[in-house]
Amino acid sequence: MEGKASGEKKPGTLYLAATPIGNLEDMTFRAVRLLAEAALIAAEDTRHTRKLLARYDIHTPLASYHEHNKFEKGPELLAFLLAGNDIVCVSDAGLPGIADPGSHLAALAIEAGIDVSPLPGANAALSALICSGLDTRQFTFLGFLPRTAKKRCALLSDLAARRETLLFYEAPHHLKETLEELSRTFGEGRRAVAAREITKRYEEFRRGSLGELLAHYEAQTPRGEFVILVAGADGEPEELPPAAEETPVGLVARLMEEGLTKKEAMREAARRFHVGRREIYRVMLESGQ
């Protein structure tokens, strides 16, 4: 990458541009103009971005910038900006920096005193939220859940009593597993929405309880990328009670087998049995555990 003349001291600007989440018409006039005017476009997947650029007859050079090369490529892009060149950073879909490495490049630029400016536009989570029918006044975006059972269980346990709407991303091949875990932790009756293929031909918003969504996708193969939205815990049971035959000691043992530490398992058991952690600790001691 060749920069401008070395005598020019003013750095370029890093633009973070939203790209369509499905429908290629969802671009702003300003984003199209700056994509064409920039010296370089840093793209999560250059093959994917080329399709968008072809749609708008844009011929700006592309550089690959993604999760697996960000530590190597980031300093190169930073040097290019410091030489006085503007860069537009894009993800495959939606806003860069949301569940992708754009945030890393923005942090590097800010630390170096480079201007970082947004080119607003499409975002899957917010698009799903405004069409969900759930509370939009307070919400928390969680992105993709951790893949390890231990971290996932700990996070969901901490979220179960939250009163704001919760937003998750999920891939179709993990959807049923995630809905099952959400149902188990939050309760089957908790209101939820599964939004898929937003802005595309088969866009769908399926509304109901977590249990109803799970039953639907157990019968129908999930297709497309999903946003899962879960209502806050206001006035709802946080968890289905443990099975009648399951004791606190048995539940702790089972949770530890699923990957939780003893402390985490005891905390989760206390929540599910609606008792204090000291009570679980006492029962464990009495049982010799």
C-alpha positions in Angstrom: 0.0 0.0 0.0 1.5 3.3 -1.1 0.5 6.4 0.8 0.4 10.1 -0.1 3.5 12.2 -0.3 5.5 12.1 3.0 5.3 15.9 3.4 1.6 15.7 4.1 1.2 15.4 7.9 -2.6 15.3 8.2 -3.8 11.7 8.7 -6.7 10.2 6.7 -10.0 9.3 8.2 -11.2 5.8 9.1 -14.8 5.4 8.2 -16.8 2.5 9.6 -19.5 1.8 7.0 -22.7 -0.2 7.4 -23.4 -2.6 4.6 -26.6 -4.5 3.7 -27.7 -7.4 5.9 -29.4 -9.0 2.9 -31.0 -6.6 0.5 -28.3 -4.8 -1.5 -30.5 -1.7 -1.9 -30.0 -0.9 1.8 -27.1 1.4 1.2 -27.0 5.2 2.0 -26.0 7.7 -0.7 -23.2 8.9 1.5 -21.8 5.4 2.1 -21.8 4.7 -1.7 -20.0 7.9 -2.4 -17.3 7.5 0.3 -16.7 3.8 -0.7 -15.9 5.2 -4.2 -13.8 8.1 -3.0 -11.7 6.3 -0.3 -8.1 5.2 -1.0 -8.8 1.7 0.3 -11.6 -0.5 1.6 -10.8 -2.9 4.5 -13.2 -5.8 4.1 -13.9 -8.8 6.3 -14.3 -11.0 3.2 -13.1 -9.3 -0.1 -15.1 -11.8 -2.2 -18.3 -10.9 -0.4 -17.6 -7.2 -0.6 -16.8 -7.3 -4.3 -20.4 -8.3 -5.0 -21.6 -5.1 -3.2 -19.1 -2.9 -5.0 -20.1 -4.4 -8.4 -23.7 -3.5 -7.7 -22.8 0.2 -7.3 -20.0 0.2 -9.9 -17.3 1.0 -7.3 -13.7 0.2 -8.1 -11.8 1.1 -5.0 -8.9 -1.2 -4.0 -9.7 -3.8 -1.4 -7.6 -5.1 1.5 -8.5 -8.2 3.5 -9.0 -7.4 7.2 -10.6 -10.1 9.4 -10.5 -11.8 12.8 -7.5 -14.0 11.9 -5.2 -11.4 10.5 -6.2 -8.3 12.4 -3.0 -8.1 14.6 -0.8 -8.3 11.5 -3.0 -6.2 9.1 -4.1 -3.6 11.6 -0.7 -1.8 11.9 -0.4 -1.8 8.1 -3.8 -0.1 7.8 -2.8 2.3 10.5 0.3 3.4 8.7 -1.7 3.9 5.5 -4.1 6.2 7.5 -1.2 8.1 9.0 0.2 8.7 5.5 -2.9 10.7 4.8 -5.2 8.2 3.2 -8.9 7.6 3.9 -10.0 4.0 4.6 -13.5 2.6 4.7 -13.9 -0.5 6.9 -16.8 -2.8 6.2 -18.0 -6.2 7.5 -19.8 -8.8 5.5 -23.1 -7.4 6.7 -24.3 -4.7 9.0 -22.1 -2.4 11.1 -18.4 -3.1 11.4 -17.2 -3.5 15.0 -20.4 -5.4 16.0 -19.4 -9.0 16.4 -16.4 -8.5 14.0 -12.9 -7.1 14.1 -13.7 -3.6 13.0 -13.7 -2.5 16.7 -10.0 -3.4 16.9 -9.0 -1.2 13.9 -11.1 1.7 15.4 -9.3 1.3 18.7 -5.9 1.4 16.9 -6.9 4.5 15.0 -8.2 6.4 18.0 -5.1 5.6 20.0 -3.0 7.1 17.1 -5.1 10.3 17.0 -6.8 9.4 13.8 -10.4 10.5 13.2 -13.0 7.7 13.2 -16.3 8.4 11.6 -19.5 6.3 11.2 -21.4 5.7 8.0 -24.7 4.5 9.6 -27.0 2.0 8.1 -28.3 -1.6 8.4 -27.9 -3.6 11.6 -29.6 -7.0 12.1 -30.0 -6.8 15.9 -31.7 -3.4 15.9 -33.8 -4.1 12.8 -35.1 -7.3 14.6 -35.7 -5.4 17.8 -37.9 -2.7 16.3 -40.1 -5.3 14.6 -40.2 -7.8 17.5 -43.1 -6.3 19.5 -40.9 -6.6 22.7 -39.8 -3.7 24.9 -37.4 -1.4 22.9 -36.7 1.1 25.8 -34.0 -1.0 27.4 -32.1 -3.8 25.8 -28.8 -5.6 25.9 -27.0 -7.0 22.9 -25.1 -10.2 23.6 -24.1 -11.3 20.1 -23.1 -15.0 19.8 -23.2 -17.0 23.0 -19.9 -18.6 24.2 -19.5 -22.1 22.6 -18.3 -23.8 25.7 -21.0 -25.2 28.0 -19.4 -23.8 31.1 -19.2 -20.2 29.9 -22.6 -20.3 28.2 -24.4 -21.6 31.3 -22.7 -19.1 33.6 -23.6 -16.2 31.3 -27.3 -17.3 30.9 -27.6 -17.8 34.6 -26.5 -14.2 35.2 -28.9 -13.0 32.5 -32.0 -14.8 33.8 -33.2 -12.1 36.1 -32.4 -9.2 33.8 -35.5 -7.1 33.1 -34.5 -5.6 29.7 -34.9 -7.3 26.3 -32.0 -9.6 25.4 -30.7 -9.9 21.8 -28.6 -12.8 20.6 -27.1 -13.8 17.2 -27.2 -17.5 16.2 -26.4 -19.7 13.3 -29.0 -22.1 12.0 -27.1 -25.2 13.0 -26.9 -24.1 16.6 -30.4 -22.6 16.9 -32.2 -25.6 18.4 -29.5 -26.1 21.0 -29.6 -22.5 22.0 -33.4 -22.3 22.2 -33.3 -25.4 24.4 -30.8 -23.9 26.7 -32.7 -20.5 26.9 -35.9 -22.4 27.7 -34.2 -24.4 30.4 -32.6 -21.3 32.0 -35.2 -18.6 31.5 -38.3 -20.8 31.5 -40.4 -22.2 28.6 -43.0 -19.5 29.0 -40.7 -16.5 28.5 -41.8 -14.4 25.5 -39.3 -14.5 22.6 -38.9 -13.8 18.9 -36.8 -15.6 16.3 -36.1 -13.3 13.4 -34.4 -14.7 10.3 -33.4 -13.6 6.8 -34.1 -10.0 7.6 -34.6 -7.8 4.5 -34.3 -10.9 2.3 -37.0 -12.7 0.3 -37.9 -15.2 3.1 -37.8 -12.7 5.9 -39.6 -14.1 9.0 -40.4 -13.0 12.5 -41.7 -15.9 14.6 -43.2 -14.7 17.9 -44.2 -16.8 20.9 -42.7 -18.4 24.0 -39.3 -19.9 24.1 -41.0 -23.3 24.4 -43.1 -22.7 21.3 -40.2 -21.5 19.3 -38.2 -24.6 20.3 -41.1 -26.9 19.3 -41.4 -25.1 15.9 -37.7 -25.5 15.0 -37.6 -29.1 16.2 -40.3 -29.8 13.6 -38.9 -27.4 10.9 -35.2 -27.2 9.9 -33.8 -23.7 10.8 -32.6 -21.8 7.7 -30.8 -18.5 7.5 -29.0 -16.4 10.1 -31.1 -15.7 13.2 -31.5 -12.9 15.8 -33.1 -14.3 18.9 -34.9 -11.7 21.1 -36.0 -12.6 24.6 -38.3 -10.6 26.8 -37.0 -9.3 30.2 -37.8 -11.2 33.4 -40.4 -8.7 34.7 -43.1 -10.6 36.5 -42.1 -14.0 34.9 -40.6 -17.1 36.4 -36.9 -17.2 35.8 -36.6 -20.9 35.5 -38.6 -24.0 35.3 -38.3 -25.7 38.8 -36.0 -28.7 39.0 -37.5 -32.1 38.5 -39.4 -33.2 41.6 -37.0 -36.1 42.3 -33.9 -33.9 41.9 -32.2 -32.7 45.1 -29.9 -29.7 45.5 -26.9 -32.1 45.9 -27.9 -34.0 42.7 -28.4 -30.8 40.7 -24.9 -29.5 41.8 -23.4 -32.9 40.8 -25.1 -32.8 37.4 -24.1 -29.2 36.7 -20.5 -30.0 37.5 -20.6 -32.9 35.1 -21.8 -30.3 32.4 -18.6 -28.3 33.0 -19.4 -25.8 35.8 -17.1 -25.4 38.8 -18.4 -26.4 42.2 -18.9 -22.7 43.1 -20.8 -22.0 39.9 -22.9 -25.1 40.2 -23.9 -24.2 43.8 -24.9 -20.7 42.7 -27.0 -22.0 39.9 -28.6 -24.6 42.2 -29.5 -21.8 44.7 -31.2 -19.9 41.9 -33.2 -22.8 40.6 -34.3 -23.9 44.1 -35.0 -20.2 45.1 -32.8 -20.4 48.2 -29.7 -18.6 49.4 -26.3 -19.9 48.5 -25.6 -20.5 52.1 -28.4 -23.0 52.3 -27.0 -24.9 49.4 -23.6 -24.8 51.1 -25.1 -26.2 54.3 -26.9 -29.0 52.5 -23.7 -29.9 50.7 -21.8 -30.0 53.9 -24.4 -32.2 55.6 -24.2 -34.6 52.7 -20.4 -34.8 52.9 -19.9 -33.1 49.6 
